[in-house]
Amino acid sequence: MEIFVGEKETNEYVEEVKKALEENQEVIIKGKSRDTVKAVDTAEILKKEDFKVTDISIDTIEEEEKRISVISIKITR
């Protein structure tokens, strides 16, 4: 399952990931552009609560003729 971070507060994404992990083995937190910081913050909060970051990948995509950075962070229990 993938969760894209955006306009909500970081703590809302933390709760969303926790809820998703009740039904899934892993969740991928994705952030684009400025939201990469919020994706990292979400993962760091979850790490402090004993969840595990098992993979991190970065990429660049083209969107509306602009290059945009993307981060994907895999979280497990």
N, C-alpha and C positions, 0 to 999 in steps of 0.2 A: 504494500500500500504506500502511496506517496501523498505527502502533505506539503502543499506549497505555501510558504509564508508570504505575508503581504501586509495589509492594513491593520490587522488586529494587534493587540498587545502580546508581547512575548509569552507571558504567563498563560494566555489563552491557547497558544500553540503547544505549550508544555502539557496542559491538560488534554488537549486533543490527541497528542501522541500517546500519552498514558492510556487513554480510552481505546485508541486504535490497537495498542499492544495487548489489550485484553482479548482481542479476537484474532490477532495476527502475530506471527513469529518475529517479524521485523517491520519497521516503518522507515521510509526514506523521507527525510526532511529536505526540501528543495527551496533554494532562494536564488532570485535573479537580481542582478544589478545591486542597488542599495539594500535590498532585502537579504543579501548574503550575510550581513552582520547579524541580523535577527535570527537567521538559521543557525549560525554558530552559537549565539547566545542561548537559543533554545536547547541545543545539544549539550552545552556546558552545564546548564541547570539540571538537565536529565542525568548527566554523568555524576553530579554531586548527590543525586538521589539513587545511586547504584544501578542505573541503566548503563548499557555498554555501547560505545561507538565502535562499530566493527569495520567501517569502511568510509572513506571520504574521497570524493572525486570532484574535480573542477573541469570546467569546459567553457568554451566561448561559442555563442550562437549568433546568428544574424537575425535581427528582428527590425522590420521597418527600415532597412538599409543601415542599421547600426549594429556594431558588435557589442554583445552583452555577455558579461561574465555570469556563470551559473555554478552553484555549489550543490552537491548532493551528499547528505550525511546519513549513513545507515545506522539505525538504533535498534538494539535488541534488549531483552531482559537480562 
